[in-house]
């Protein structure tokens, strides 16, 4: 588990949490967990979704849809695309807010510099 956690850039606690949530179901070999390719793929998808700001419930909805059938893949991709559009719109709003804030900070800093120059 430690090797997989390092490979994915997460903690072993994160992997255990995802297992407890039923997002992955590693096989047991004595005290060790053995993650098959399906589990690894699910983990990569979940972690990508989390980086995009998706909740675990949203990640579960997306990864649970996939069963290899073309019909479920279409549904999965449509659902994911809808959520990605929402995330992109939210990020664009945040980006615009940050740009306005940076401009305001620059303006206040310029006024402070001007005032300091007057005081010298």
Long-range contacts (C-beta under 8 A, 24 or more apart in sequence): 1-26, 1-32, 1-33, 1-35, 4-35, 4-40, 4-43, 8-43, 8-44, 8-47, 9-47, 10-47, 15-43, 18-43, 18-46, 21-56, 21-60, 23-56, 23-59, 23-60, 23-63, 52-84, 52-87, 53-87, 53-90, 54-83, 54-87, 58-83
